[in-house]
Amino acid sequence: MANAAQVQRMSRLMFKTLRDDPADAEVLSHKLLVRAGFVRRTAAGVWSWLPLGKKVLANIERIVREEMDAIGGQEVLLPALLPREPYEATGRWEEYGAELFRLKDRRGGDYLLGPTHEEIFTQLVKDQCTSYKDLPVILYQIQTKYRDEARPRAGILRGREFQMKDSYSFDTADEGLAESYALHRAAYQRIFERLGLDYRICAATAGAMGGSKSEEFLAPAAAGEDTFADCPNCEYAANTEAITYALKPVDGAGVPALEEVPTPDTPTIETLAAHLDVPASATLKNLLVKVGGEIVAVGVPGDREVDMDKVEAHFAPAAVELVTAEDFVGRDDLVRGYVGPQGLEKVKYLADPRIAPGTAWITGANKEGVHARNVVAGRDFEVDEYVDAVVVQEGDPCPNCGTGLKLDRAIEIGHIFQLGRKYADAFQLDVLGQNGKPVRVTMGSYGIGVSRAVAALAEQHADDKGLCWPREVAPADIHVVAAGKAKQTELALEVGDQLAAAGLRVLVDDRPGVSPGVKFTDAELIGVPTIVVAGRRAAEGVVEVKDRRTGEREELTVEEAVARLSA
């Protein structure tokens, strides 16, 4: 008998397509997932998954589970509603700032909706594991996370509620952590290959998560919010926020003495370069920011922009703000538009490695309408700390081989961290070692954006007709379309039952009163990889089999089609 549970009749499916793009849609995945009836907006950054979308989401979850189980991962499910105390212990109750959904229960107790679960997993292992014999262990969950995004956008790509797989490894030694990290890295490669995603593994910053080694899995897409650099000559790839350059001092002994020059009405790099007839690259730009209420200066070459994400990552978890006009009041050492590192008082000075010792610059003289030339790093001013602070540009040298880098946009689909003992220290997570003494556990954290993967797939695999899912994640294996007449609908249902009996997932468009043209358009929009049409030759028992991706068509008898597609 046919396995009717594997046949989804569209006449009974809660399903509605749209001919026009949603008015608020900015990116391709947002437009197509809404138009094809996979998701619907409930509120800003909050989405409902409709039957077809839920099937795709479930398929991704299945692949993730299979590969996580294959490396010895054990699935758990922790609550999304969490108490304040664990996050206070690590400082993240405050660090997360406005992105954290905070709420109170009826007794006034503080809670949050979990954005990530390092604290809770650490407490769980502390409660359950007491001996080195209990480790190593890998725990994971697939669960909804919550972040109060200031500007939710791009449909399910950047929402306030999203599905995520997060896993955590617990080991007694750094060597064990390295092995757990390698297991996850390889598992992620298998997951994304099975999903059919084009991806890059890129060096990344740890950010507020903490820890040492960190890598991102990025899916190149025009809608991506991350920018990554790819070297065409070697294997180097990194998120631009993680690119670092070695400090290369030069000999500045022959540079003349510092000289102040009148430069009226030149408060910007552009006006200064024009006034002195020099390239902007000869000037030193000094950006003032506030960190924890203290003013800090960040120096970069005048022809480059400061990457605020890098600056914020450097000072994390402390908040970084730009100075305002009020911050100059009462500060004689700070002259707006004419700040120079020489003579700054009570101001920490950070600089990009391009401002290496011995390099000479034109910069502010800390006097209204005056700049200074021949200002040499290490001679006329000291750098308190070097930070790669510029926005990386196309053609910047590869840190490995010096070849000009290529830049591209991408969607972050996975991130892996060697956390080390940051969270274990916060909760005193120790186990009894082989020598009978306590051993502090070391941790890894590994995330995959499950709902993000749906959007990334839509971005990478769509064409001008609609979605085009890889087979393993598609909402069905076969989409059978009945062109309209009773005989065609009868044949479509018969073919659907035979394909389902062979173990295939089948979607049959048997909707009465819907024109063949609309059905064909909907089939292209939905994007199931193989489309079977019961059309003009239905009475002869002949159907048309079409490859959704290539558009190739072939007429086959029902028996031939079932045999071919079942194989």
C-alpha positions as CSV (number, residue, x, y, z in Angstrom):
1,M,0.0,0.0,0.0
2,A,1.1,3.6,-0.6
3,N,2.4,5.5,2.4
4,A,-0.2,8.2,2.3
5,A,1.6,10.0,5.1
6,Q,4.3,10.9,2.6
7,V,1.9,12.5,0.1
8,Q,0.9,16.1,0.9
9,R,-2.1,17.2,-1.2
10,M,-2.0,20.9,-1.8
11,S,-5.8,21.0,-1.8
12,R,-5.5,20.3,2.0
13,L,-2.4,22.3,2.6
14,M,-2.5,25.6,4.5
15,F,-0.7,27.4,1.7
16,K,-0.9,30.8,-0.1
17,T,1.5,32.3,-2.6
18,L,1.9,36.0,-3.4
19,R,2.6,37.4,-6.8
20,D,4.2,40.6,-5.5
21,D,7.2,41.1,-3.1
22,P,6.3,42.3,0.4
23,A,6.6,46.0,0.7
24,D,9.2,45.8,3.5
25,A,11.4,43.1,1.9
26,E,14.9,44.2,1.2
27,V,16.7,40.9,0.4
28,L,15.9,38.0,-1.9
29,S,15.4,35.4,0.8
30,H,12.9,37.7,2.6
31,K,10.9,38.2,-0.6
32,L,10.8,34.6,-1.8
33,L,10.2,32.9,1.6
34,V,7.2,35.1,2.1
35,R,5.9,34.9,-1.5
36,A,6.3,31.1,-1.6
37,G,4.3,30.7,1.7
38,F,7.1,29.4,3.9
39,V,7.0,32.1,6.6
40,R,4.8,35.0,7.7
41,R,5.7,38.0,9.7
42,T,4.1,38.1,13.2
43,A,5.9,41.2,14.5
44,A,9.1,43.1,13.8
45,G,11.8,40.4,13.9
46,V,9.4,37.7,14.8
47,W,8.3,35.1,12.2
48,S,5.8,32.2,12.0
49,W,6.9,29.1,10.2
50,L,4.2,27.8,7.9
51,P,3.9,24.1,6.9
52,L,6.3,24.2,3.9
53,G,8.9,26.3,5.8
54,K,8.7,24.1,8.8
55,K,9.5,21.1,6.7
56,V,12.7,22.8,5.4
57,L,13.6,23.9,9.0
58,A,13.0,20.3,10.2
59,N,15.2,18.9,7.5
60,I,18.1,21.2,8.5
61,E,17.6,20.2,12.1
62,R,17.7,16.5,11.1
63,I,21.0,16.9,9.3
64,V,22.5,18.8,12.2
65,R,21.4,16.2,14.7
66,E,22.8,13.3,12.6
67,E,26.2,14.9,12.4
68,M,26.3,16.1,16.0
69,D,25.3,12.6,17.2
70,A,28.1,11.1,14.9
71,I,30.8,13.0,17.0
72,G,29.3,11.8,20.2
73,G,27.1,14.8,21.0
74,Q,24.2,14.2,23.4
75,E,21.1,16.3,22.9
76,V,19.4,18.1,25.7
77,L,16.9,20.9,25.9
78,L,17.4,23.7,28.3
79,P,14.8,26.4,29.1
80,A,14.7,29.7,27.2
81,L,13.4,31.5,30.3
82,L,16.4,31.9,32.5
83,P,17.2,33.4,35.9
84,R,19.4,36.5,36.3
85,E,22.0,35.1,38.7
86,P,24.1,32.9,36.3
87,Y,24.5,35.8,33.9
88,E,25.4,38.2,36.6
89,A,28.1,35.7,37.7
90,T,29.8,36.1,34.3
91,G,29.0,39.8,33.9
92,R,26.8,39.3,30.9
93,W,23.6,40.5,32.5
94,E,25.0,44.0,31.9
95,E,27.4,43.3,29.0
96,Y,24.6,42.3,26.7
97,G,23.1,45.8,27.2
98,A,19.9,46.5,25.3
99,E,20.0,43.3,23.3
100,L,18.9,41.3,26.3
101,F,15.2,40.6,26.8
102,R,14.8,41.2,30.6
103,L,11.6,40.5,32.5
104,K,10.3,40.1,36.0
105,D,8.0,37.4,37.4
106,R,5.1,38.2,39.7
107,R,7.3,38.2,42.7
108,G,9.7,40.7,41.3
109,G,12.4,38.2,40.4
110,D,14.7,39.0,37.4
111,Y,14.7,36.7,34.4
112,L,15.9,36.9,30.8
113,L,15.1,35.2,27.5
114,G,18.2,33.2,26.6
115,P,20.4,34.7,23.8
116,T,23.0,31.9,24.4
117,H,23.5,29.3,27.1
118,E,27.1,29.0,28.1
119,E,26.2,29.7,31.8
120,I,23.4,27.2,32.0
121,F,25.4,24.4,30.3
122,T,28.3,25.1,32.7
123,Q,26.0,24.8,35.7
124,L,24.5,21.6,34.3
125,V,27.8,19.9,33.9
126,K,28.9,21.1,37.4
127,D,25.8,19.4,38.7
128,Q,26.2,16.2,36.7
129,C,29.9,15.6,36.3
130,T,32.2,15.2,39.3
131,S,35.1,13.1,38.0
132,Y,37.6,13.1,35.1
133,K,35.9,9.8,34.2
134,D,32.7,11.7,33.4
135,L,34.6,13.7,30.7
136,P,35.0,14.5,27.9
137,V,31.4,15.3,27.1
138,I,29.7,17.1,24.2
139,L,26.2,18.4,24.9
140,Y,24.0,20.2,22.4
141,Q,20.5,21.6,21.8
142,I,18.4,23.0,19.0
143,Q,16.4,25.8,20.5
144,T,14.9,29.2,20.1
145,K,17.1,32.1,21.1
146,Y,16.1,35.7,21.8
147,R,17.9,39.0,21.1
148,D,16.3,42.4,21.1
149,E,17.7,43.7,17.8
150,A,17.5,47.4,17.5
151,R,16.7,47.1,13.8
152,P,15.5,43.7,12.8
153,R,15.8,43.3,9.1
154,A,16.2,41.0,6.1
155,G,13.4,38.7,7.2
156,I,14.6,35.7,9.1
157,L,18.3,36.7,8.7
158,R,18.2,39.2,11.5
159,G,15.4,38.6,13.9
160,R,14.6,38.9,17.5
161,E,13.7,35.2,17.8
162,F,15.6,32.6,15.9
163,Q,16.5,28.9,15.9
164,M,20.0,27.8,16.8
165,K,22.0,24.7,17.4
166,D,24.5,25.4,20.3
167,S,26.8,22.8,21.6
168,Y,29.5,22.8,24.3
169,S,32.5,20.6,24.9
170,F,33.9,19.9,28.4
171,D,37.4,18.5,28.7
172,T,40.0,18.3,31.5
173,A,43.0,19.5,29.4
174,D,43.7,21.9,26.6
175,E,44.6,19.0,24.3
176,G,41.2,17.6,24.8
177,L,39.6,20.9,24.0
178,A,41.6,21.1,20.7
179,E,40.3,17.6,19.8
180,S,36.7,18.6,20.6
181,Y,37.2,21.7,18.5
182,A,38.5,19.7,15.6
183,L,35.6,17.3,15.8
184,H,33.1,20.1,15.6
185,R,35.0,21.8,12.8
186,A,34.8,18.6,10.7
187,A,31.2,18.0,11.6
188,Y,30.3,21.6,10.5
189,Q,32.0,20.9,7.2
190,R,29.9,17.8,6.7
191,I,26.7,19.6,7.7
192,F,27.1,22.5,5.3
193,E,28.1,20.3,2.5
194,R,25.0,18.1,3.0
195,L,22.9,21.3,3.2
196,G,24.3,22.3,-0.2
197,L,25.7,25.6,1.1
198,D,28.7,27.3,-0.4
199,Y,30.8,28.4,2.6
200,R,34.2,29.6,3.7
201,I,35.9,28.9,7.0
202,C,37.3,32.3,8.2
203,A,39.4,33.4,11.2
204,A,37.2,35.4,13.5
205,T,37.3,37.4,16.8
206,A,35.9,35.9,20.0
207,G,34.1,39.1,20.9
208,A,31.9,39.0,24.0
209,M,32.1,35.2,24.1
210,G,35.7,35.3,25.2
211,G,38.2,32.5,24.7
212,S,41.1,32.0,22.3
213,K,40.7,30.4,18.9
214,S,37.6,31.3,17.0
215,E,36.4,30.6,13.4
216,E,33.3,31.5,11.5
217,F,31.6,29.6,8.7
218,L,30.4,32.2,6.2
219,A,28.0,31.7,3.3
220,P,28.9,34.2,0.5
221,A,25.7,36.2,-0.4
222,A,24.9,39.7,-1.4
223,A,22.5,40.0,1.6
224,G,25.2,39.1,4.1
225,E,26.1,41.5,6.9
226,D,29.6,40.2,7.4
227,T,32.5,41.1,5.1
228,F,35.3,38.6,4.7
229,A,38.6,38.7,3.0
230,D,39.8,35.8,0.7
231,C,43.3,35.6,-0.6
232,P,43.5,34.4,-4.3
233,N,47.0,33.2,-3.8
234,C,47.0,31.2,-0.5
235,E,44.4,29.6,1.8
236,Y,44.0,32.7,4.0
237,A,40.4,33.7,4.8
238,A,39.2,35.9,7.6
239,N,36.3,38.1,8.7
240,T,37.7,41.6,8.1
241,E,37.2,42.2,11.9
242,A,39.8,39.5,12.6
243,I,42.5,40.6,10.2
244,T,45.7,41.6,12.0
245,Y,49.0,42.9,10.7
246,A,52.5,42.7,12.2
247,L,54.0,45.9,13.5
248,K,56.9,46.9,11.2
249,P,59.0,49.8,12.6
250,V,61.0,51.9,10.2
251,D,64.0,54.1,10.6
252,G,62.8,57.7,11.3
253,A,66.2,59.1,12.2
254,G,66.4,61.3,9.1
255,V,63.0,62.9,9.6
256,P,63.4,66.7,10.4
257,A,62.1,68.1,13.7
258,L,58.4,68.5,14.3
259,E,57.2,71.8,12.7
260,E,53.9,73.5,13.4
261,V,52.2,75.2,10.4
262,P,49.2,77.5,10.2
263,T,46.2,75.6,8.6
264,P,43.1,77.8,9.1
265,D,39.7,76.3,8.4
266,T,41.0,72.7,8.0
267,P,39.1,70.6,10.6
268,T,38.8,67.6,8.2
269,I,41.4,65.4,6.5
270,E,40.0,66.5,3.1
271,T,40.5,70.2,3.8
272,L,43.9,69.6,5.4
273,A,45.2,67.6,2.5
274,A,43.9,70.2,0.0
275,H,45.4,73.1,2.0
276,L,48.9,71.5,2.2
277,D,48.7,69.8,-1.2
278,V,49.5,66.4,0.2
279,P,47.8,63.0,-0.1
280,A,45.4,62.1,2.7
281,S,47.6,59.0,3.3
282,A,50.3,61.4,4.6
283,T,48.1,62.6,7.4
284,L,47.2,61.0,10.8
285,K,43.5,60.9,11.7
286,N,42.7,60.7,15.4
287,L,39.2,59.6,16.4
288,L,38.1,60.3,20.0
289,V,35.8,57.8,21.7
290,K,34.6,57.2,25.2
291,V,35.1,53.9,27.0
292,G,33.7,53.6,30.5
293,G,33.5,57.4,30.7
294,E,37.2,57.9,29.8
295,I,38.3,59.5,26.5
296,V,40.5,57.3,24.3
297,A,42.1,58.4,21.0
298,V,42.4,56.0,18.0
299,G,44.9,56.9,15.3
300,V,44.7,55.7,11.7
301,P,46.2,56.9,8.4
302,G,44.1,59.8,7.1
303,D,43.0,57.9,4.0
304,R,41.5,55.1,6.0
305,E,38.3,54.8,8.1
306,V,38.2,53.5,11.6
307,D,36.4,50.2,11.9
308,M,34.2,50.7,15.0
309,D,33.4,47.0,15.2
310,K,37.1,46.3,15.8
311,V,37.4,49.1,18.3
312,E,34.3,47.8,20.2
313,A,35.6,44.2,20.1
314,H,38.9,45.4,21.5
315,F,37.2,47.1,24.5
316,A,34.4,44.5,25.0
317,P,32.5,44.1,27.2
318,A,32.8,47.8,27.9
319,A,30.6,50.1,25.8
320,V,32.3,52.4,23.2
321,E,30.7,55.8,22.3
322,L,31.8,58.6,20.1
323,V,32.6,61.9,21.9
324,T,30.2,64.8,21.6
325,A,30.8,68.6,21.7
326,E,30.2,68.5,25.5
327,D,33.2,66.3,26.0
328,F,35.5,69.1,24.8
329,V,34.3,71.5,27.4
330,G,37.0,72.2,30.0
331,R,39.6,70.2,28.1
332,D,42.3,72.6,26.8
333,D,44.3,69.6,25.6
334,L,41.5,68.6,23.2
335,V,40.9,71.0,20.3
336,R,38.1,69.8,18.1
337,G,39.3,69.1,14.5
338,Y,43.0,69.7,15.5
339,V,43.8,66.8,17.8
340,G,47.3,65.3,17.6
341,P,48.9,62.5,19.6
342,Q,51.8,64.6,20.7
343,G,50.8,66.5,23.9
344,L,47.6,64.6,24.7
345,E,47.0,64.6,28.4
346,K,45.2,61.9,30.4
347,V,44.2,60.3,27.1
348,K,45.1,56.7,26.2
349,Y,46.4,56.5,22.6
350,L,45.6,53.5,20.5
351,A,47.0,53.3,16.9
352,D,46.7,51.0,13.9
353,P,50.0,49.1,13.2
354,R,50.4,51.3,10.1
355,I,51.4,54.0,12.6
356,A,54.6,52.1,13.3
357,P,57.6,53.5,15.3
358,G,59.6,55.7,12.9
359,T,56.7,56.7,10.6
360,A,56.2,60.4,10.1
361,W,52.9,62.2,9.9
362,I,51.0,65.4,9.5
363,T,48.5,65.7,12.3
364,G,46.8,68.2,14.6
365,A,48.9,70.5,16.8
366,N,46.3,70.6,19.5
367,K,45.8,74.3,18.6
368,E,42.9,75.9,16.7
369,G,43.9,76.3,13.0
370,V,47.3,74.7,13.4
371,H,48.7,71.3,12.3
372,A,52.1,69.8,12.8
373,R,54.3,68.0,10.2
374,N,57.2,65.6,10.7
375,V,55.4,64.1,13.7
376,V,57.2,60.8,14.3
377,A,55.8,57.8,16.2
378,G,58.1,56.8,19.0
379,R,59.9,60.2,18.9
380,D,57.2,62.8,19.2
381,F,54.5,60.6,20.7
382,E,54.1,57.2,22.2
383,V,51.4,54.6,21.3
384,D,49.9,53.0,24.4
385,E,48.6,50.0,22.4
386,Y,48.4,48.9,18.8
387,V,45.1,47.7,17.5
388,D,44.2,46.8,13.9
389,A,41.6,49.6,13.7
390,V,41.1,50.4,10.0
391,V,38.3,49.2,7.7
392,V,39.9,46.6,5.5
393,Q,39.9,47.5,1.8
394,E,40.0,45.4,-1.4
395,G,43.6,45.0,-2.4
396,D,45.1,45.3,1.2
397,P,47.9,42.8,1.5
398,C,47.3,39.3,2.7
399,P,48.8,38.9,6.2
400,N,50.2,35.5,5.1
401,C,51.6,36.1,1.6
402,G,51.2,39.8,0.7
403,T,48.9,39.2,-2.2
404,G,46.0,41.7,-2.6
405,L,42.9,40.5,-0.7
406,K,39.5,40.0,-2.3
407,L,36.5,41.1,-0.3
408,D,33.0,39.7,-0.3
409,R,29.8,39.8,1.7
410,A,28.6,36.8,3.5
411,I,26.0,35.4,6.0
412,E,27.4,33.9,9.2
413,I,25.9,30.4,9.4
414,G,28.2,28.9,12.1
415,H,30.8,30.0,14.7
416,I,33.1,27.9,16.8
417,F,35.1,29.0,19.9
418,Q,37.7,27.6,22.2
419,L,36.3,29.2,25.3
420,G,38.9,27.9,27.6
421,R,38.1,28.4,31.3
422,K,36.3,31.7,31.3
423,Y,32.9,30.2,32.3
424,A,34.4,27.3,34.3
425,D,36.2,29.9,36.4
426,A,33.0,31.9,37.0
427,F,31.2,28.8,38.3
428,Q,34.3,27.0,39.7
429,L,33.6,24.0,37.5
430,D,36.1,21.4,38.7
431,V,36.2,17.6,38.6
432,L,38.3,15.2,40.5
433,G,41.5,14.4,38.5
434,Q,43.4,11.2,38.1
435,N,45.7,12.2,41.0
436,G,42.8,12.9,43.3
437,K,43.1,16.6,43.0
438,P,40.5,19.1,41.6
439,V,41.0,19.9,37.9
440,R,39.4,23.0,36.3
441,V,37.4,22.1,33.2
442,T,38.1,23.7,29.8
443,M,35.2,24.4,27.4
444,G,34.4,25.0,23.8
445,S,31.3,26.6,22.3
446,Y,29.9,25.9,18.9
447,G,26.9,27.5,17.2
448,I,24.9,27.0,14.0
449,G,22.2,29.3,12.9
450,V,19.5,26.8,11.9
451,S,16.9,29.3,10.8
452,R,19.6,31.5,9.2
453,A,20.7,28.5,7.1
454,V,17.2,28.5,5.6
455,A,17.7,32.1,4.5
456,A,21.3,31.5,3.3
457,L,20.1,28.6,1.2
458,A,17.4,30.8,-0.3
459,E,19.9,33.5,-1.1
460,Q,22.4,31.1,-2.7
461,H,20.0,28.8,-4.6
462,A,17.2,31.0,-5.9
463,D,16.8,32.1,-9.5
464,D,14.5,34.5,-11.4
465,K,11.6,32.1,-11.0
466,G,11.8,31.4,-7.3
467,L,13.4,29.1,-4.7
468,C,15.4,26.1,-5.7
469,W,16.2,23.9,-2.8
470,P,18.9,21.3,-2.6
471,R,17.2,17.9,-2.3
472,E,18.1,17.1,1.3
473,V,16.5,20.2,2.7
474,A,13.6,20.6,0.2
475,P,10.0,20.4,1.6
476,A,9.5,17.4,-0.7
477,D,11.5,15.3,-3.1
478,I,8.9,15.5,-5.9
479,H,6.3,18.1,-6.8
480,V,3.5,16.5,-8.9
481,V,1.4,19.0,-10.7
482,A,-2.1,18.1,-12.1
483,A,-2.6,20.4,-15.1
484,G,-6.3,20.7,-14.3
485,K,-8.7,18.1,-15.7
486,A,-10.1,15.2,-13.8
487,K,-8.1,12.6,-15.6
488,Q,-4.9,14.6,-15.0
489,T,-5.7,15.0,-11.3
490,E,-6.4,11.2,-11.0
491,L,-3.0,10.4,-12.7
492,A,-1.2,12.9,-10.5
493,L,-2.5,11.3,-7.3
494,E,-1.7,7.8,-8.6
495,V,1.9,8.9,-9.4
496,G,2.2,10.6,-6.0
497,D,1.1,7.4,-4.2
498,Q,3.5,5.2,-6.2
499,L,6.4,7.6,-5.5
500,A,5.5,7.7,-1.8
501,A,5.3,3.9,-1.7
502,A,8.9,4.0,-2.9
503,G,9.9,6.1,0.1
504,L,9.9,9.6,-1.5
505,R,8.3,12.7,0.0
506,V,5.7,14.0,-2.4
507,L,3.8,17.2,-2.8
508,V,0.8,16.9,-5.2
509,D,-0.9,20.0,-6.6
510,D,-4.5,18.8,-6.9
511,R,-6.1,22.1,-6.2
512,P,-9.5,22.4,-8.0
513,G,-10.3,25.6,-9.8
514,V,-6.7,26.7,-10.1
515,S,-5.4,27.3,-13.6
516,P,-2.4,25.2,-14.9
517,G,-0.4,28.5,-15.3
518,V,-0.8,29.4,-11.7
519,K,0.2,25.8,-10.6
520,F,3.3,25.9,-12.8
521,T,4.3,29.3,-11.5
522,D,3.8,28.1,-7.9
523,A,5.8,25.0,-8.5
524,E,8.8,27.1,-9.7
525,L,8.3,29.5,-6.8
526,I,8.2,26.7,-4.1
527,G,11.4,25.2,-5.5
528,V,11.1,21.4,-5.0
529,P,14.0,19.9,-7.0
530,T,12.0,17.6,-9.3
531,I,8.6,18.6,-10.9
532,V,6.3,15.9,-12.5
533,V,3.5,17.2,-14.6
534,A,0.4,15.2,-15.4
535,G,-0.6,17.2,-18.5
536,R,-1.8,16.7,-22.1
537,R,-0.7,13.1,-22.4
538,A,-2.2,11.9,-19.1
539,A,-4.7,9.7,-20.9
540,E,-1.8,7.8,-22.4
541,G,-0.2,7.3,-19.0
542,V,2.7,9.7,-19.9
543,V,4.0,12.5,-17.6
544,E,6.6,15.2,-18.0
545,V,9.6,15.1,-15.6
546,K,11.4,18.4,-15.1
547,D,14.6,19.3,-13.2
548,R,13.8,22.5,-11.3
549,R,17.4,23.7,-11.4
550,T,18.4,23.0,-15.0
551,G,15.0,23.2,-16.6
552,E,15.6,20.0,-18.5
553,R,12.4,18.1,-19.4
554,E,11.6,14.6,-20.4
555,E,8.4,12.7,-21.2
556,L,8.2,9.3,-19.5
557,T,5.5,6.7,-18.9
558,V,4.3,6.5,-15.2
559,E,6.2,3.3,-14.8
560,E,9.4,4.8,-16.2
561,A,9.1,8.0,-14.2
562,V,8.5,6.1,-10.9
563,A,11.5,3.8,-11.6
564,R,13.8,6.6,-12.6
565,L,12.8,8.9,-9.6
566,S,12.8,6.1,-7.1
567,A,16.4,5.1,-8.1
